[in-house]
Amino acid sequence: MNTRLAIAFLTVAAAALTGCNDANEGQQVKTVGWFLDHRDELAEALKECRNNPGERGKRPDCINANEARKKAFVKEMKDALK
């Protein structure tokens, strides 16, 4: 009986917690390309992500902003070598 109660409790807890970590709920996630086209917003997003990496570091916008920063850096280095 305890096993069934434990399974039921874990199922309810998992269902209740689903979606609790949706930090960007209601917001459209910005793509890497969007960040490359909007450098001011890229700088602001990177600043916010670095200020609170524990909370923001795994959000899609932070991941995409970091990827855009890497791509921009590579492009700038390639342009500098021309």
C-alpha distances in whole Angstrom, upper triangle without the diagonal:
4,5,5,6,9,10,11,12,14,15,17,18,20,21,23,24,26,30,30,32,35,37,40,38,41,44,45,45,48,49,51,54,54,54,57,59,58,59,59,55,54,56,54,50,51,52,49,47,48,48,44,43,39,39,41,42,39,40,42,45,45,45,47,50,49,50,53,54,54,56,59,59,60,62,64,65,66,68,70,70,72
4,5,5,6,9,10,10,12,14,15,16,18,20,21,22,24,28,27,30,32,35,38,37,40,42,44,43,46,47,49,52,52,52,55,57,56,56,56,53,52,53,51,48,48,49,46,44,45,45,41,40,36,36,38,39,36,38,40,43,43,42,45,47,47,48,51,52,52,54,56,57,57,60,62,62,63,66,67,68,70
4,5,5,6,9,10,11,12,14,15,16,18,20,21,22,26,26,28,31,34,36,35,38,40,42,41,44,45,47,50,50,50,52,54,54,54,55,51,50,51,50,46,46,47,44,42,44,44,40,38,35,35,37,37,34,36,37,41,41,40,43,45,45,45,48,50,49,51,54,54,55,57,59,60,61,63,64,65,67
4,5,5,6,9,10,10,12,14,15,16,18,20,21,25,25,27,30,33,35,34,37,39,40,40,43,44,46,49,49,49,52,54,53,54,54,51,50,51,49,46,47,48,44,42,44,44,40,39,36,35,37,37,35,35,37,40,41,40,42,45,45,45,48,50,50,51,54,55,55,57,59,60,61,63,65,66,68
4,5,5,6,9,10,11,12,14,15,16,18,20,24,24,26,28,31,34,32,35,38,39,39,43,44,46,49,48,48,51,53,52,53,53,49,49,50,48,45,45,46,43,41,43,42,38,37,34,33,35,36,34,34,36,39,40,39,42,44,44,45,48,49,49,51,53,54,55,57,59,60,61,63,65,66,68
4,5,5,6,9,10,10,12,14,15,16,18,22,22,24,26,29,32,31,34,36,38,37,40,41,43,46,46,46,49,51,50,50,50,47,46,47,45,42,42,43,40,38,40,39,36,34,31,30,33,33,31,32,34,37,37,36,39,41,41,42,45,46,46,48,50,51,52,54,56,56,58,60,61,62,64
4,5,5,6,9,10,10,12,14,15,16,20,21,23,25,28,30,29,32,34,36,35,38,39,41,44,44,44,47,49,48,49,49,46,45,46,44,41,41,43,40,37,39,39,35,34,31,30,32,32,29,30,32,35,35,35,37,40,40,40,43,45,45,46,49,50,50,52,54,55,56,58,60,61,63
4,6,5,6,9,10,11,12,14,16,19,20,22,24,27,30,28,31,33,35,35,38,39,41,44,44,44,47,49,48,49,49,45,45,46,44,41,42,43,39,37,40,39,36,34,31,30,32,33,30,30,32,35,36,35,38,40,40,41,44,45,46,47,49,51,51,53,55,56,57,59,61,62,64
4,5,5,6,9,10,10,12,14,18,17,20,23,25,28,26,29,32,34,33,37,38,40,43,43,43,46,48,46,47,47,43,43,44,42,39,40,40,37,35,37,37,33,32,29,27,30,31,28,29,31,34,34,34,36,38,39,40,42,44,44,46,48,49,50,52,54,55,56,58,59,61,63
4,5,5,6,8,10,10,12,16,16,18,20,23,26,25,28,30,31,31,34,35,37,40,40,40,43,45,44,44,44,41,40,41,40,36,37,38,35,32,34,34,30,29,26,25,27,28,25,26,28,31,31,31,33,36,36,36,39,40,41,42,45,46,46,49,50,51,52,55,56,57,59
4,5,5,6,9,10,11,14,15,17,19,23,25,23,26,28,30,30,33,34,36,39,39,39,42,44,43,44,44,40,40,41,39,36,37,38,35,33,35,35,31,30,27,26,27,28,25,26,27,30,31,30,33,35,35,36,39,40,41,42,44,46,46,48,50,51,52,54,56,57,59
4,5,5,6,9,10,13,14,17,19,22,24,22,25,27,29,29,33,34,37,39,39,39,42,44,43,44,43,40,39,41,39,35,37,38,34,32,35,34,31,30,27,25,27,28,26,25,27,30,31,31,33,35,36,37,39,41,41,43,45,46,47,49,51,52,53,55,57,58,60
4,5,5,6,9,12,11,14,17,19,22,20,24,26,28,28,31,33,35,38,37,37,40,42,40,41,41,37,37,38,36,33,34,35,31,29,32,31,27,27,23,22,24,25,23,23,25,28,28,28,31,33,33,34,37,38,39,40,43,44,45,47,48,49,51,53,54,55,57
4,5,5,6,10,10,12,15,18,20,19,22,24,25,25,28,30,32,35,34,34,37,39,38,39,39,35,35,36,34,31,32,33,30,28,30,30,26,25,22,21,22,23,20,21,22,25,26,26,28,30,31,31,34,36,36,38,40,41,42,44,46,47,48,50,51,53,54
4,6,5,9,10,13,14,17,19,17,20,23,24,24,28,29,32,34,34,34,37,39,38,39,39,35,35,37,35,31,33,34,30,29,31,31,28,27,24,22,23,24,22,21,22,25,26,26,28,31,32,32,34,36,37,38,40,42,43,44,46,48,49,50,52,54,55
4,6,8,8,11,13,16,18,16,19,22,24,24,28,29,32,35,34,34,37,38,37,38,38,34,34,36,33,30,32,32,29,27,30,29,26,25,23,20,22,24,21,21,22,25,26,26,28,30,31,32,34,36,37,38,40,42,43,45,46,48,49,51,52,54,55
4,6,5,8,10,13,16,14,18,20,22,22,25,27,29,32,31,31,34,36,34,35,35,31,31,32,30,27,28,29,26,24,26,26,22,22,19,17,18,20,18,17,19,22,23,23,25,27,28,29,31,33,34,35,37,38,40,41,43,44,46,47,49,50,52
4,6,8,9,12,14,13,16,18,19,19,23,24,27,30,29,29,32,34,33,34,34,30,29,31,29,26,27,29,25,24,26,26,23,22,20,17,18,20,17,16,17,20,21,21,23,25,26,27,29,31,32,33,35,37,38,39,41,43,44,45,47,49,50
4,5,5,9,11,9,12,14,16,16,20,21,24,27,26,26,29,30,29,30,30,26,26,28,26,23,24,26,22,21,24,24,21,20,18,15,16,17,15,13,15,17,19,19,21,23,24,25,27,29,30,31,33,34,36,37,39,40,41,43,45,46,48
4,6,8,11,10,13,15,17,17,21,23,25,28,27,26,30,31,30,30,30,26,26,28,25,22,24,24,21,19,22,22,18,18,16,13,14,16,14,13,15,17,18,19,21,23,24,25,27,29,30,31,33,34,36,37,39,40,42,43,45,47,48
4,6,9,9,13,14,15,15,18,20,22,25,24,23,27,28,27,27,27,23,23,24,22,19,20,21,18,16,19,19,15,15,13,10,11,13,10,9,12,14,15,15,18,19,20,22,24,25,26,28,29,31,32,34,35,37,38,40,41,43,45
4,6,5,9,10,12,12,15,17,20,22,21,21,24,26,24,25,25,21,21,23,21,17,19,21,17,16,19,19,16,16,15,11,11,13,11,9,10,12,14,15,16,18,19,21,22,24,25,27,28,30,31,32,34,36,37,38,40,42,43
4,6,9,9,11,11,14,16,18,21,19,19,22,24,22,23,22,18,18,20,17,14,16,17,14,13,16,16,13,13,12,9,8,11,10,7,9,10,11,13,15,16,17,19,20,22,24,25,26,28,30,31,32,34,35,36,38,40,42
4,6,5,7,7,10,13,16,18,16,16,20,21,19,20,20,16,16,19,16,13,16,17,14,13,17,17,15,15,15,12,10,12,11,8,8,8,11,13,13,14,17,18,19,20,23,23,24,26,28,29,30,33,34,35,36,39,40
4,5,8,9,13,16,19,21,19,19,23,23,22,24,23,19,20,22,20,17,19,21,17,17,21,21,18,18,18,15,13,16,14,11,11,12,15,16,16,18,20,21,22,24,26,27,28,30,32,32,34,36,37,38,40,42,43
4,7,9,13,16,19,21,18,19,23,22,21,23,22,19,20,22,20,17,21,22,19,19,23,22,21,21,21,18,16,19,17,14,13,13,16,18,18,19,22,23,23,25,27,27,28,31,32,33,34,37,38,38,40,42,43
4,6,9,12,16,17,14,15,19,19,17,19,19,15,16,19,16,14,17,19,16,16,20,20,19,19,20,17,14,17,16,12,11,10,13,15,14,15,19,19,19,21,24,24,24,27,29,29,30,33,34,34,36,39,39
4,6,9,13,14,12,13,16,16,15,18,18,14,15,18,16,14,17,19,17,17,21,21,20,20,21,18,15,17,16,12,10,9,13,14,12,14,17,17,17,19,22,21,22,25,27,26,28,31,31,32,34,36,37
4,6,10,12,10,11,14,15,14,16,16,13,13,16,15,12,14,17,15,14,18,19,18,17,19,16,13,14,13,9,7,6,10,10,9,10,14,14,14,16,18,18,19,22,23,23,25,28,28,29,31,33,34
4,7,8,6,7,10,11,10,12,13,10,10,13,13,10,13,16,14,14,17,19,19,18,20,18,14,15,14,11,8,6,9,10,7,8,12,12,11,13,16,15,16,19,20,20,22,24,25,25,28,30,31
4,5,5,6,9,10,11,13,14,12,11,14,15,12,14,17,17,15,18,21,20,19,21,20,16,16,15,12,9,7,10,9,6,8,11,10,9,12,14,13,14,17,18,17,20,22,22,23,26,27,28
4,5,5,6,9,10,11,14,12,9,13,14,12,12,16,16,15,17,20,20,19,21,20,17,15,15,13,10,9,10,9,5,6,8,7,5,9,10,9,10,13,14,14,16,18,19,20,22,24,25
4,5,5,6,9,10,13,12,10,14,16,14,15,18,19,18,20,23,23,22,25,24,20,19,19,17,13,12,13,13,9,9,12,10,7,11,12,10,10,14,14,13,16,18,18,18,21,23,23
4,5,5,6,9,11,9,9,13,13,12,14,17,17,17,19,22,22,21,24,22,19,19,18,16,13,11,13,13,9,9,12,11,9,12,14,12,12,16,17,16,17,20,21,21,23,25,26
4,5,5,6,9,7,5,9,10,9,10,13,14,14,16,18,19,19,22,20,17,16,17,15,12,9,10,11,8,6,9,9,6,8,11,10,10,13,15,14,15,18,19,19,21,24,24
4,6,6,9,9,7,10,13,12,12,15,17,17,18,21,22,21,24,24,20,19,19,18,15,13,13,13,10,9,11,10,6,8,10,8,7,11,12,11,12,15,16,15,18,20,21
4,6,9,9,9,12,14,13,15,17,19,19,21,23,24,24,27,26,22,21,22,20,17,14,16,16,13,11,14,13,10,11,14,12,10,14,15,13,14,18,18,17,20,22,22
4,6,6,6,9,10,11,12,14,16,16,18,20,22,22,25,23,20,20,21,19,17,13,14,16,13,11,14,14,10,11,15,13,11,15,17,15,16,19,20,19,21,24,24
4,5,5,6,9,10,10,12,14,15,16,18,20,20,24,23,19,19,21,19,17,14,14,15,13,10,12,13,9,9,13,12,9,12,15,14,13,17,18,17,19,22,23
4,5,5,6,9,10,11,13,14,16,17,19,20,23,22,19,19,21,19,18,14,14,17,15,11,14,15,12,12,15,16,13,15,18,17,16,20,22,20,22,25,26
4,5,5,6,8,10,10,12,14,15,17,17,21,19,16,16,18,16,15,11,12,14,12,9,12,14,11,11,15,15,14,16,19,18,18,21,23,22,24,27,28
4,5,5,6,9,10,10,12,14,16,16,19,18,14,14,16,14,13,10,9,11,9,6,9,10,8,8,11,12,10,13,16,15,15,18,20,20,21,24,25
4,6,5,6,9,10,11,12,15,15,19,18,15,15,17,16,16,12,11,13,12,8,10,12,10,9,12,14,12,13,16,16,16,18,21,20,21,24,26
4,5,5,6,9,10,11,13,14,17,16,13,14,16,15,15,11,10,14,13,10,12,14,13,12,15,17,15,16,20,20,19,22,24,24,25,28,29
4,5,5,6,9,10,11,11,15,13,10,11,13,11,11,8,7,10,10,7,9,12,11,10,14,15,15,16,19,20,20,22,24,24,25,28,30
4,5,5,6,9,10,10,14,13,10,10,12,12,12,9,7,9,10,6,7,10,10,8,12,14,13,14,17,18,18,20,22,23,23,26,28
4,5,5,6,9,10,13,13,11,11,14,14,15,12,10,13,13,10,11,14,14,12,15,17,16,16,20,21,20,22,25,25,25,28,30
4,5,5,7,8,11,10,8,9,12,11,13,10,8,12,13,10,12,15,15,14,17,19,18,19,22,23,23,25,28,28,29,31,33
4,6,6,5,9,8,5,6,9,9,11,9,6,9,11,9,9,13,13,12,15,17,17,18,21,22,22,24,26,27,28,30,32
4,6,5,9,10,8,8,11,12,14,12,9,11,13,11,10,14,15,13,15,18,18,17,20,22,22,23,26,27,27,29,32
4,6,9,9,9,9,13,13,16,14,11,14,16,14,14,17,18,16,19,22,21,21,24,26,25,26,29,30,30,33,35
4,6,6,6,7,10,11,14,13,11,13,16,14,14,18,19,18,20,23,23,23,25,27,27,28,31,32,32,35,37
4,5,5,4,8,9,12,12,9,11,14,13,12,15,17,16,17,20,21,21,23,26,26,27,29,31,31,33,36
4,6,6,8,10,14,14,11,13,16,16,15,18,20,19,21,24,25,24,27,29,29,30,33,34,35,36,39
4,6,7,8,12,12,10,13,16,15,15,18,20,20,21,24,25,25,28,29,30,31,34,35,36,38,40
4,6,5,9,9,7,9,12,12,12,15,16,16,18,21,21,22,24,26,27,28,30,32,32,35,37
4,6,8,9,6,7,10,10,10,12,15,14,16,18,19,20,22,24,25,26,28,29,30,32,34
4,6,8,7,6,10,11,11,12,15,16,16,19,20,21,23,25,26,27,29,31,32,33,35
4,5,5,6,9,10,11,12,14,16,17,19,20,21,23,25,26,27,29,30,32,34,35
4,5,5,6,8,10,11,12,14,15,16,18,20,21,22,24,26,27,28,30,32,33
4,5,5,6,9,10,10,12,14,15,16,18,20,21,22,24,26,26,28,30,32
4,5,5,6,9,10,10,12,14,15,16,18,20,21,23,24,25,27,29,31
4,6,5,6,9,10,11,12,14,16,17,19,20,21,23,24,26,28,29
4,5,5,6,9,10,10,12,14,15,16,18,20,21,22,24,26,27
4,5,5,6,9,10,10,12,14,15,16,18,20,21,22,24,26
4,5,5,6,9,10,11,13,14,15,17,19,20,21,23,25
4,5,5,6,9,10,11,12,14,15,17,18,20,21,23
4,5,5,6,8,10,10,12,14,15,16,18,20,21
4,6,5,6,9,10,10,12,14,15,16,19,20
4,5,5,6,9,10,11,12,14,15,17,19
4,5,5,6,9,10,11,12,14,16,17
4,6,5,6,9,10,10,12,14,16
4,5,5,6,9,10,10,13,15
4,5,5,6,9,10,11,13
4,5,5,6,9,10,11
4,5,5,6,9,10
4,5,5,6,9
4,5,5,7
4,5,5
4,6
4
